[in-house]
């Protein structure tokens, strides 16, 4: 029996919490029958243990010291804003409007593609300000699971969360740091193995002076990106996706696309596998070395580019015939998706360390994924070509 992990509807993800990282260059490897990457086997083990349990069991209690955000309260209606009444920051106001508009437009476009599935919406708030809207479509005609979340969060970061947020050195030991974060994040998992998964996340972050350093200047930055994770390569699809990212970048700076494309390839690297999660796109973080107005406009352009980059690909692939072998390979690649998100993604780490909403933190996980012992795709096969492109990132344009 080959183990399969099922993630329930409660496996939701962290919308606005940053997945922040400075790029680390990963090695390039070749892929073949003899060196397809897998976990080493035990001398006496030929199979993995039986079925993993479902991820429905409650998470263990987090230590009180790590919980730096107030507990959320479920709401019956969407408020006009999640910002505090005393809020006067114009960038905060405009960024919240942008992400909520983007959530509406993306959800409308996806329901139009699916034609059967509808988004379930949860609205939540916190007594001291902030909240969010989580929308999930499950078991539709086209999408197995699609999550589109927005959040506005006020809180205090413990030192370990600050290091996760800013990729700070372990030697840096700041005190608790008040922060504000707002963002939209989405992962879309189609049913058809020829239709790719896509992820996007755009966020704005501010920190106040650490409590042990009053009077220090406030810091702000933007982050985000959009990336494609197919199970099978259709070059026209990948080129179209990357061309839309490049077009959005080129409106602001011709160096953005090559820089952020490389950053994306580096960030979504699964170190223990020696491969990338997918075929990339753009990724950026800690951006504050440009005019704030320009970066707000850039983040808006990128968020508005998601639908024209992705929907034409899904429309082309959603009805293609497939067999059990194609579906099994899709499930194996989704296993890689789960591994990256739970082991390396800094947004997940940040959300868990600050007491974020679990339903939102884990929404990126697919409904099901597969881990097959010592799997090696046949050299030259379509599956092999995908794995080779994940190990050796390509320039698609």
C-alpha positions as CSV (number, residue, x, y, z in Angstrom):
1,X,0.0,0.0,0.0
2,X,1.3,3.5,-0.9
3,X,0.6,6.0,1.8
4,X,-1.5,9.0,1.0
5,X,-2.0,12.0,3.3
6,X,-5.3,13.8,3.3
7,X,-5.7,17.3,4.5
8,X,-9.1,18.3,5.6
9,X,-10.9,21.6,5.0
10,X,-9.2,22.9,8.1
11,X,-5.8,22.7,6.4
12,X,-5.8,26.3,5.5
13,X,-3.0,28.8,5.1
14,X,-1.4,32.1,6.1
15,X,-2.5,34.9,3.8
16,X,-0.7,38.0,4.7
17,X,2.0,36.8,7.0
18,X,5.3,37.2,5.0
19,X,7.2,34.4,3.4
20,X,10.3,36.5,3.7
21,X,13.8,35.4,2.7
22,X,17.0,36.6,1.1
23,X,17.9,34.5,-1.9
24,X,20.3,31.6,-1.3
25,X,21.8,30.1,-4.4
26,X,21.0,26.4,-4.7
27,X,23.2,23.9,-6.6
28,X,22.2,22.7,-10.0
29,X,22.0,19.0,-10.5
30,X,21.2,16.6,-13.3
31,X,18.5,14.1,-13.1
32,X,18.5,10.6,-14.5
33,X,17.5,7.1,-13.6
34,X,20.4,6.6,-11.3
35,X,20.2,9.8,-9.4
36,X,16.6,10.7,-9.0
37,X,16.4,12.2,-5.6
38,X,14.6,10.5,-2.7
39,X,15.0,9.9,1.0
40,X,17.7,7.2,1.8
41,X,16.3,3.8,2.5
42,X,16.9,1.8,5.6
43,X,18.6,-1.5,4.9
44,X,15.6,-3.4,6.3
45,X,12.9,-1.2,4.9
46,X,11.3,-1.6,1.4
47,X,8.1,0.2,2.1
48,X,6.9,3.2,4.0
49,X,4.7,2.5,7.0
50,X,0.9,2.1,6.4
51,X,-1.5,5.0,5.7
52,X,-0.5,8.3,7.4
53,X,-3.3,9.6,9.5
54,X,-5.4,12.5,8.3
55,X,-4.4,15.9,9.3
56,X,-7.6,16.5,11.2
57,X,-6.3,16.0,14.7
58,X,-6.0,19.3,16.7
59,X,-2.6,20.9,16.8
60,X,-0.8,20.9,20.2
61,X,-1.1,24.0,22.4
62,X,1.5,26.6,21.6
63,X,3.5,28.0,24.5
64,X,2.0,31.2,25.7
65,X,5.2,33.2,25.1
66,X,4.9,32.5,21.3
67,X,1.3,33.8,21.1
68,X,1.6,37.5,20.3
69,X,-1.7,38.1,18.4
70,X,-5.1,38.2,20.1
71,X,-7.4,35.3,19.5
72,X,-9.7,35.8,16.6
73,X,-13.5,36.2,16.7
74,X,-15.7,34.9,13.9
75,X,-18.0,37.5,12.3
76,X,-21.2,37.2,10.4
77,X,-20.6,40.2,8.1
78,X,-17.6,41.7,6.4
79,X,-16.6,45.1,7.9
80,X,-15.7,48.0,5.6
81,X,-12.2,47.9,7.0
82,X,-10.1,45.8,9.4
83,X,-7.9,48.8,10.3
84,X,-8.1,50.3,13.7
85,X,-10.4,53.3,14.1
86,X,-7.4,55.6,14.9
87,X,-5.6,54.4,11.7
88,X,-4.2,57.3,9.7
89,X,-1.5,55.6,7.6
90,X,-2.5,56.2,3.9
91,X,-0.5,53.3,2.6
92,X,-2.2,50.9,5.0
93,X,-5.6,52.1,3.9
94,X,-4.8,51.8,0.2
95,X,-3.1,48.5,0.5
96,X,-6.1,47.0,2.4
97,X,-8.4,48.2,-0.4
98,X,-6.1,46.7,-3.0
99,X,-6.0,43.3,-1.5
100,X,-9.7,43.1,-0.9
101,X,-10.5,44.2,-4.5
102,X,-8.0,41.6,-5.7
103,X,-9.7,38.9,-3.6
104,X,-13.1,39.7,-5.1
105,X,-11.8,39.8,-8.7
106,X,-9.9,36.5,-8.3
107,X,-12.7,34.7,-6.7
108,X,-15.2,35.8,-9.3
109,X,-12.9,34.7,-12.1
110,X,-12.3,31.3,-10.6
111,X,-16.0,30.6,-10.0
112,X,-16.6,31.5,-13.7
113,X,-14.0,29.0,-14.7
114,X,-15.2,26.2,-12.4
115,X,-19.0,26.8,-13.0
116,X,-19.9,24.4,-10.2
117,X,-17.9,25.2,-7.1
118,X,-18.6,28.2,-4.9
119,X,-16.3,29.9,-2.4
120,X,-17.1,29.4,1.3
121,X,-16.3,32.5,3.2
122,X,-15.1,33.0,6.8
123,X,-14.8,36.5,8.3
124,X,-12.8,37.0,11.5
125,X,-11.6,39.9,13.6
126,X,-9.6,40.6,16.7
127,X,-10.6,42.9,19.6
128,X,-7.5,45.1,19.3
129,X,-7.9,45.6,15.6
130,X,-7.3,43.5,12.5
131,X,-8.9,40.5,11.0
132,X,-9.4,38.8,7.7
133,X,-11.5,37.1,5.1
134,X,-10.8,33.4,4.2
135,X,-12.4,32.0,1.1
136,X,-12.1,28.4,0.1
137,X,-13.6,26.5,-2.9
138,X,-13.4,22.7,-2.5
139,X,-14.4,19.8,-4.8
140,X,-15.5,21.9,-7.7
141,X,-15.7,20.8,-11.3
142,X,-12.2,22.3,-12.0
143,X,-10.6,23.0,-8.7
144,X,-9.9,20.4,-6.1
145,X,-9.1,23.2,-3.6
146,X,-8.7,26.9,-4.1
147,X,-8.0,29.3,-1.2
148,X,-7.9,33.1,-1.5
149,X,-7.3,34.9,1.8
150,X,-6.8,38.5,3.0
151,X,-5.6,39.6,6.4
152,X,-4.8,42.6,8.4
153,X,-2.8,41.9,11.5
154,X,-1.5,43.9,14.5
155,X,0.7,42.1,17.0
156,X,4.0,41.8,18.7
157,X,6.7,39.6,17.3
158,X,8.8,37.5,19.6
159,X,12.5,37.5,18.5
160,X,12.3,34.2,16.7
161,X,9.4,35.5,14.6
162,X,11.3,38.6,13.7
163,X,14.2,36.5,12.5
164,X,11.8,34.5,10.3
165,X,10.2,37.7,9.0
166,X,13.4,39.5,8.1
167,X,15.8,36.5,7.5
168,X,17.8,38.0,10.4
169,X,20.9,36.4,11.7
170,X,20.5,34.1,14.8
171,X,23.1,36.4,16.4
172,X,20.6,39.3,16.3
173,X,18.6,39.3,19.5
174,X,16.0,42.1,19.4
175,X,13.3,42.4,22.0
176,X,9.6,42.0,21.3
177,X,8.7,44.2,18.2
178,X,5.2,45.6,17.5
179,X,4.2,45.0,13.9
180,X,1.5,45.6,11.3
181,X,1.0,43.3,8.3
182,X,-1.6,43.2,5.5
183,X,-1.7,41.0,2.5
184,X,-3.4,38.6,0.1
185,X,-2.3,35.1,-0.4
186,X,-3.7,32.3,-2.6
187,X,-3.0,28.7,-3.7
188,X,-5.1,27.1,-6.4
189,X,-5.0,23.3,-6.9
190,X,-6.9,22.1,-10.0
191,X,-8.1,18.5,-10.4
192,X,-6.7,17.8,-13.8
193,X,-3.0,16.8,-13.6
194,X,-2.3,18.8,-16.8
195,X,-3.6,22.0,-15.2
196,X,-0.9,23.6,-13.0
197,X,-1.1,24.8,-9.4
198,X,-0.5,28.5,-8.9
199,X,0.4,30.5,-5.8
200,X,0.5,34.2,-5.2
201,X,1.1,36.4,-2.2
202,X,1.4,40.2,-1.9
203,X,1.9,41.9,1.4
204,X,2.9,45.1,3.2
205,X,4.7,45.0,6.5
206,X,5.6,47.6,9.2
207,X,7.5,47.3,12.5
208,X,7.6,49.8,15.3
209,X,10.6,50.3,17.5
210,X,11.5,47.3,19.6
211,X,10.3,47.6,23.2
212,X,13.9,47.6,24.4
213,X,14.9,50.4,22.0
214,X,12.3,53.1,22.2
215,X,12.6,55.9,19.6
216,X,14.2,53.7,16.9
217,X,12.8,54.4,13.4
218,X,9.8,52.5,12.1
219,X,10.6,50.1,9.3
220,X,8.4,49.1,6.3
221,X,8.7,46.8,3.3
222,X,6.7,45.1,0.5
223,X,7.0,41.5,-0.5
224,X,5.2,39.0,-2.7
225,X,5.3,37.0,-5.9
226,X,3.4,34.7,-8.2
227,X,4.7,31.2,-9.1
228,X,3.6,28.2,-11.2
229,X,3.8,24.6,-10.1
230,X,2.7,22.2,-12.9
231,X,3.0,18.4,-12.9
232,X,3.6,18.3,-16.6
233,X,5.4,20.9,-18.8
234,X,3.6,22.6,-21.7
235,X,6.2,25.2,-22.8
236,X,3.6,27.5,-24.3
237,X,1.9,27.7,-20.9
238,X,5.1,28.4,-19.0
239,X,6.2,31.0,-21.5
240,X,2.8,32.7,-21.3
241,X,2.9,32.7,-17.5
242,X,6.4,34.2,-17.3
243,X,5.7,36.7,-20.1
244,X,2.8,38.2,-18.0
245,X,5.1,38.4,-15.0
246,X,7.8,40.1,-17.1
247,X,5.3,42.6,-18.5
248,X,4.2,43.6,-15.0
249,X,7.8,44.0,-13.9
250,X,8.9,46.0,-16.9
251,X,6.4,48.7,-16.3
252,X,8.4,49.7,-13.3
253,X,12.0,48.6,-13.7
254,X,13.6,46.4,-16.5
255,X,15.8,44.7,-13.9
256,X,12.9,43.5,-11.8
257,X,11.9,40.4,-13.8
258,X,15.4,38.8,-14.1
259,X,16.1,39.7,-10.5
260,X,12.8,38.4,-9.1
261,X,12.7,35.4,-11.4
262,X,16.1,34.3,-10.0
263,X,14.9,35.0,-6.4
264,X,11.9,32.9,-7.0
265,X,14.0,29.9,-8.2
266,X,16.2,30.3,-5.2
267,X,13.4,30.7,-2.6
268,X,11.3,27.8,-3.6
269,X,14.1,25.3,-3.3
270,X,13.5,22.1,-1.4
271,X,16.9,21.6,0.1
272,X,16.5,18.0,1.2
273,X,15.3,17.0,-2.3
274,X,17.8,19.1,-4.2
275,X,15.0,20.5,-6.4
276,X,12.6,23.5,-6.8
277,X,8.9,23.2,-6.0
278,X,7.9,24.2,-9.5
279,X,8.8,26.3,-12.5
280,X,9.0,29.6,-10.9
281,X,7.7,33.1,-11.6
282,X,8.7,36.1,-9.5
283,X,9.4,36.5,-5.8
284,X,10.6,39.5,-3.9
285,X,10.8,40.6,-0.3
286,X,12.2,43.3,2.0
287,X,11.6,45.8,-0.8
288,X,11.9,49.3,0.7
289,X,14.8,50.8,-1.4
290,X,12.3,52.4,-3.9
291,X,9.7,55.1,-3.4
292,X,6.8,53.8,-1.3
293,X,4.2,54.9,-3.9
294,X,6.0,53.1,-6.7
295,X,6.2,49.8,-4.7
296,X,2.5,50.1,-3.8
297,X,1.7,50.5,-7.5
298,X,4.0,47.6,-8.4
299,X,2.4,45.2,-5.9
300,X,-1.0,46.3,-7.3
301,X,0.0,45.6,-10.9
302,X,1.4,42.1,-9.9
303,X,-1.8,41.2,-8.0
304,X,-3.9,42.3,-11.0
305,X,-1.8,40.2,-13.3
306,X,-2.6,36.8,-11.6
307,X,-5.8,36.2,-13.6
308,X,-4.5,37.0,-17.1
309,X,-1.4,34.9,-16.3
310,X,-3.2,31.8,-15.0
311,X,-6.8,31.5,-16.2
312,X,-6.0,31.0,-20.0
313,X,-3.7,28.1,-19.0
314,X,-6.4,26.4,-16.8
315,X,-9.0,26.9,-19.6
316,X,-6.7,25.1,-22.1
317,X,-5.9,22.2,-19.7
318,X,-8.9,21.6,-17.4
319,X,-10.7,19.2,-19.8
320,X,-7.8,17.2,-21.1
321,X,-8.1,13.4,-20.7
322,X,-5.8,11.8,-18.2
323,X,-5.1,8.4,-16.7
324,X,-4.2,7.0,-13.3
325,X,-0.5,7.4,-14.0
326,X,-0.9,11.1,-14.7
327,X,-2.9,11.5,-11.5
328,X,-0.4,9.6,-9.4
329,X,2.4,11.8,-10.6
330,X,0.4,15.0,-9.8
331,X,-0.1,13.6,-6.3
332,X,3.7,13.0,-5.9
333,X,4.4,16.5,-6.9
334,X,1.9,17.8,-4.4
335,X,3.8,15.9,-1.8
336,X,6.8,18.1,-2.7
337,X,4.5,21.1,-2.3
338,X,3.5,20.0,1.2
339,X,7.2,19.4,2.1
340,X,8.2,22.9,1.1
341,X,5.3,24.7,2.8
342,X,5.7,22.8,6.1
343,X,9.5,22.7,6.3
344,X,10.8,25.8,4.6
345,X,8.2,28.5,4.0
346,X,8.9,31.5,6.2
347,X,5.3,32.7,6.1
348,X,4.1,29.4,7.7
349,X,6.9,29.7,10.3
350,X,6.0,33.3,11.1
351,X,2.3,32.6,11.4
352,X,2.8,29.7,13.8
353,X,5.3,31.6,15.9
354,X,3.0,34.6,16.3
355,X,-0.2,32.7,17.1
356,X,-1.8,33.3,13.7
357,X,-5.1,31.7,12.6
358,X,-4.4,28.0,11.9
359,X,-7.3,27.8,9.4
360,X,-5.6,30.5,7.3
361,X,-2.0,29.4,7.8
362,X,-2.4,26.0,6.3
363,X,-4.9,26.6,3.5
364,X,-2.2,26.2,0.9
365,X,-2.1,22.4,1.4
366,X,-3.9,20.3,-1.2
367,X,-6.7,18.0,-0.2
368,X,-4.5,15.0,-0.9
369,X,-0.8,14.2,-1.7
370,X,1.3,11.1,-2.2
371,X,4.6,9.9,-1.0
372,X,5.9,6.8,-2.9
373,X,9.1,5.1,-1.7
374,X,12.2,5.7,-3.9
375,X,10.2,6.8,-6.9
376,X,12.3,7.4,-10.0
377,X,10.6,8.6,-13.2
378,X,11.8,6.9,-16.4
379,X,14.5,8.9,-18.1
380,X,13.2,10.9,-21.1
381,X,9.5,10.6,-19.9
382,X,7.3,13.6,-19.4
383,X,7.5,13.2,-15.7
384,X,11.3,13.1,-15.9
385,X,11.3,16.3,-18.0
386,X,9.4,18.1,-15.2
387,X,11.7,16.9,-12.5
388,X,14.7,17.9,-14.6
389,X,13.3,21.4,-15.0
390,X,12.8,21.6,-11.2
391,X,16.4,20.6,-10.6
392,X,17.9,22.7,-13.3
393,X,15.8,26.0,-13.6
394,X,15.4,27.3,-17.1
395,X,15.1,30.7,-18.7
396,X,11.6,30.5,-20.3
397,X,11.8,33.8,-22.2
